[in-house]
Amino acid sequence: MPSFTPKSVLVVDFSTVTTNPLNPLGLSLRRLIWQSLENAEQDDAIGSIILYGGPKNFSAGADLTEFSSLEKHSSTASTGFDQTFPLIELVGKIENFSKPIVAAISGNALGGGLEVALSCHYRVSTLNSQFGLPEVHVGVIPGAGGTQRLPRVVGVAKALEMILTGVPIDAKDAKKHRLIDYVVLSDESLLEVAQKYAEWAQLMPLADRRVGQQQIRESTQELQTIFEFAAKKLPPASMGGEGVRSALEAVKACSRPITDGSTVELQQFFKTLSGDQGKARRHGFFAIRKAQKPVGSPPKNHPLLQKDVSKVKVAVVGAGLMGSGICMVLLKAGFQVHLVDLYKASLDKGVAFLNGTIQSYVQRGKMTETKAQTLLDALRPSQRLEDLSSCSLVVEAVIEDMKIKKKIFVSLDKITPPSCILLSNTSTLDIDEMASSVSHSRRPLFAGWHFFSPAHVMKLVEIVLGDATSLETTCIMQQLTKRIGKIGVVVGNCDGFVGNRLLIPYGAETTLLLEEGVATVPAVDKAFLKFGIALGPFQMADLAGLDIGYNIRKQRGWVSSNGAPAKNKPSRYPDLADIIVSEYKRLGQKTGKGWYDYDESVGKGRKPLTSKEVDQLVQKYAKKGQRQFSEQEMIERVLFPLVNEGFKCLEEGIAKQPSDIDVIYLHGYGWPVYRGGPMWWADNEVGLMYLLKRLEDFSAQFPETPYYVPSELLNKCVTLGVTVEDYFNLGLFQGQVGIRSKL
Ligand SMILES: NC(=O)c1ccc[n+]([C@@H]2O[C@H](COP(=O)([O-])OP(=O)(O)OC[C@H]3O[C@@H](n4cnc5c(N)ncnc54)[C@H](O)[C@@H]3O)[C@@H](O)[C@H]2O)c1
């Protein structure tokens, strides 16, 4: 057999042109690949090429910051667009290149990154790599052949699953579906394996390896079944389905020649790029980055921010619903966690929850046995605050009672080291009043850390700054919140902070709809579900527990308590919400009855069933002059004051910027992502002029209801004819108030 001496292999290393470890496919990276290919074409000594993104990522996709300039070119969709070295042309150049190209993938190959890999002739990867087309999450669809090449490689059904859910697959799955030719073994080097492939490929025919020139495997009949099935599962276009429906249309074109299919894909890409839902989704994506932007640099080598925190002690006081969830999060982040509860039964319940949750991670393959044991070893249950003497951080999560909380902080002030950060998970109570229970020198280390239920699942955390909270503590908490995998939004101190403060009119008005309108509980929920809110307001209240809101109203002095009159009760007030708790003991799903009935035999006791008793109560407490409300009126009466309260939070410096409020509602309250958050919705769907007019109408109708009085900021935006987002972006907001004066 004649011996073969391979020509040299050119390695194109993405990390040479980008400092971003995600290797976004911005201009510099596209140019690098493009020009490397041009040079390799000319150089006869080069026989094949490896595209390599470094050890951390191949490429996590397009550079989203370029999208706004792409939007301007949406009209050129049919002819391509004016972008330098456009990705769609780059992938064609790679696929049709005269010499073999191997993608050497370590880490993420997502979006445009996977589209580049799919156009290569061979793909090898490490075991820890992820492959996906997550574009629907940022309001677009793949636009560089992903919807055409992926079905040809993994089959149409699998490709649809990946494209419509946007969920990536791991290397094992990718190998199983032939997306990857080879997964390197633990003792192999990715680049050495890629080198062998690249040399061997010099001998092999290239035509067979050009994915775009291959046929899809499914018959016409099979395709029809797959597409019909997929279409049935998608949400309607009006309920957030625009992006996935466009993606489906693009995939449907995959049985056509690649150039035709890619044209359909590009048209659908631009449709989603310029569509309202796509813009709202991208706003939500960038809003998280804006919210998480560090307000400064945390001190170097702070124990909480060390790489290895396995020796760092932290604590949670209160092992109830929230405390045990927060404990889970801190254990997963690698800390040693003391879990303290005054009552043995509550402590045992919290520990049982942690055991059960950790075991379920193991059973679902999300955690190894060894890791699970490490977590359990790091858990220190206790009934004594004295055990917290060497903690770097303590989160208080006991019942919502100021007196009890203050008492705990008085003790913690004495027990914990002077550098220990003290936090409260209170939902509504005054952080400054709580901070007043610790010595002056400790107050800069005091803040709120408001998780959402269930704390180990929900992504959002409000970082609540008191008057004395220092910038250093804020920086530490921002970084720590990110490290534990949560989205931290810095907010100011007031009743309910941002999230629960905006919920005050929401809770009151939904119940008042029952008393003032001819509406049933399911009818009100239906209006909000149609709007796109994840759970109807009454379903959500039942899930959280009606006693929680009731106790908060008691703390506010809205409900008479222990014989004391309800001194602060607003004159227009939904009594029914208190009555069903105090008189009818309907506490929500946990007691089998709340605004709905629940029956163990139906949906494991979680399915809301219309309640005759509640229907009768609604009739009994109906106010005079009841009338029918349209669904639109329901939405306006409830959500317009919620947005108005958002404006007031901005005005008072409780929220730093409008997009922070959107992040809070998107990730803490089930606001529909395709409506971008309440402030985005007001700016872009409702229109501020209409919002102002309707608030004025409601305010005239209900002069005793302060949350309908339009905020000054809203008035200013309408007078200037700008959105509230622009008002802040243009620097028109000058008030150095609240947290804005500190950050
Ligand atoms: N439940 C929610 O949805 C939610 C969401 C966000 C924040 N929060 C806030 O979190 C806190 C806890 O709420 P929860 O729902 O977990 O309540 P919970 O009743 O489930 O748990 C409270 C725990 O505190 C313990 N406790 C009471 N007094 C104590 C003391 N002196 N020392 C130590 N432990 C004591 C109780 O035994 C109980 O285990 C409250 O401030 C609440 O407002 C609740």
The ligand as an SDF file (V2000), in Angstrom:
LIG
                    3D

 44 48  0  0  0  0  0  0  0  0999 V2000
  -43.5680   31.8010   51.6670 N   0  0  0  0  0  0  0  0  0  0  0  0
  -43.2190   32.5930   50.6750 C   0  0  0  0  0  0  0  0  0  0  0  0
  -43.7050   32.4860   49.5500 O   0  0  0  0  0  0  0  0  0  0  0  0
  -42.1530   33.6420   50.9190 C   0  0  0  0  0  0  0  0  0  0  0  0
  -41.4850   34.1950   49.8300 C   0  0  0  0  0  0  0  0  0  0  0  0
  -40.4660   35.1080   50.0710 C   0  0  0  0  0  0  0  0  0  0  0  0
  -40.1440   35.4740   51.3560 C   0  0  0  0  0  0  0  0  0  0  0  0
  -40.8320   34.9300   52.3860 N   0  0  0  0  0  0  0  0  0  0  0  0
  -40.4340   35.3370   53.7570 C   0  0  0  0  0  0  0  0  0  0  0  0
  -39.5960   34.3080   54.2810 O   0  0  0  0  0  0  0  0  0  0  0  0
  -39.7610   34.2360   55.7000 C   0  0  0  0  0  0  0  0  0  0  0  0
  -40.1300   32.8300   56.0790 C   0  0  0  0  0  0  0  0  0  0  0  0
  -41.3060   32.4620   55.4270 O   0  0  0  0  0  0  0  0  0  0  0  0
  -41.7290   30.9180   55.2770 P   0  0  0  0  0  0  0  0  0  0  0  0
  -42.8180   30.9020   54.2780 O   0  0  0  0  0  0  0  0  0  0  0  0
  -40.5220   30.0850   55.0630 O   0  0  0  0  0  0  0  0  0  0  0  0
  -42.3260   30.6230   56.7000 O   0  0  0  0  0  0  0  0  0  0  0  0
  -42.4510   29.2290   57.4600 P   0  0  0  0  0  0  0  0  0  0  0  0
  -43.5250   29.4030   58.4420 O   0  0  0  0  0  0  0  0  0  0  0  0
  -42.5410   28.1120   56.5070 O   0  0  0  0  0  0  0  0  0  0  0  0
  -41.0600   29.0840   58.2210 O   0  0  0  0  0  0  0  0  0  0  0  0
  -40.6960   29.8910   59.2970 C   0  0  0  0  0  0  0  0  0  0  0  0
  -39.7670   29.0680   60.1680 C   0  0  0  0  0  0  0  0  0  0  0  0
  -39.2430   29.9130   61.1760 O   0  0  0  0  0  0  0  0  0  0  0  0
  -39.1350   29.1320   62.3530 C   0  0  0  0  0  0  0  0  0  0  0  0
  -39.0570   30.0390   63.4910 N   0  0  0  0  0  0  0  0  0  0  0  0
  -40.0200   30.7580   64.0520 C   0  0  0  0  0  0  0  0  0  0  0  0
  -39.4990   31.4950   65.0520 N   0  0  0  0  0  0  0  0  0  0  0  0
  -38.1850   31.2300   65.1190 C   0  0  0  0  0  0  0  0  0  0  0  0
  -37.1160   31.6930   65.9210 C   0  0  0  0  0  0  0  0  0  0  0  0
  -37.3150   32.5780   66.8700 N   0  0  0  0  0  0  0  0  0  0  0  0
  -35.8780   31.2030   65.6850 N   0  0  0  0  0  0  0  0  0  0  0  0
  -35.6760   30.2990   64.7290 C   0  0  0  0  0  0  0  0  0  0  0  0
  -36.6620   29.8340   63.9300 N   0  0  0  0  0  0  0  0  0  0  0  0
  -37.8970   30.3060   64.1200 C   0  0  0  0  0  0  0  0  0  0  0  0
  -40.3720   28.2810   62.3350 C   0  0  0  0  0  0  0  0  0  0  0  0
  -40.2200   27.1580   63.1630 O   0  0  0  0  0  0  0  0  0  0  0  0
  -40.4600   27.9120   60.8830 C   0  0  0  0  0  0  0  0  0  0  0  0
  -39.7600   26.7260   60.6110 O   0  0  0  0  0  0  0  0  0  0  0  0
  -40.8190   35.2830   56.0440 C   0  0  0  0  0  0  0  0  0  0  0  0
  -40.1730   36.4650   56.4070 O   0  0  0  0  0  0  0  0  0  0  0  0
  -41.5660   35.4770   54.7360 C   0  0  0  0  0  0  0  0  0  0  0  0
  -42.1580   36.7230   54.6280 O   0  0  0  0  0  0  0  0  0  0  0  0
  -41.8190   34.0140   52.2190 C   0  0  0  0  0  0  0  0  0  0  0  0
  1  2  1  0
  2  3  2  0
  2  4  1  0
  4  5  1  0
  4 44  2  0
  5  6  2  0
  6  7  1  0
  7  8  2  0
  8  9  1  0
  8 44  1  0
  9 10  1  0
  9 42  1  0
 10 11  1  0
 11 12  1  0
 11 40  1  0
 12 13  1  0
 13 14  1  0
 14 15  2  0
 14 16  1  0
 14 17  1  0
 17 18  1  0
 18 19  2  0
 18 20  1  0
 18 21  1  0
 21 22  1  0
 22 23  1  0
 23 24  1  0
 23 38  1  0
 24 25  1  0
 25 26  1  0
 25 36  1  0
 26 27  1  0
 26 35  1  0
 27 28  2  0
 28 29  1  0
 29 30  1  0
 29 35  2  0
 30 31  1  0
 30 32  2  0
 32 33  1  0
 33 34  2  0
 34 35  1  0
 36 37  1  0
 36 38  1  0
 38 39  1  0
 40 41  1  0
 40 42  1  0
 42 43  1  0
M  CHG  2   8   1  16  -1
M  END
$$$$
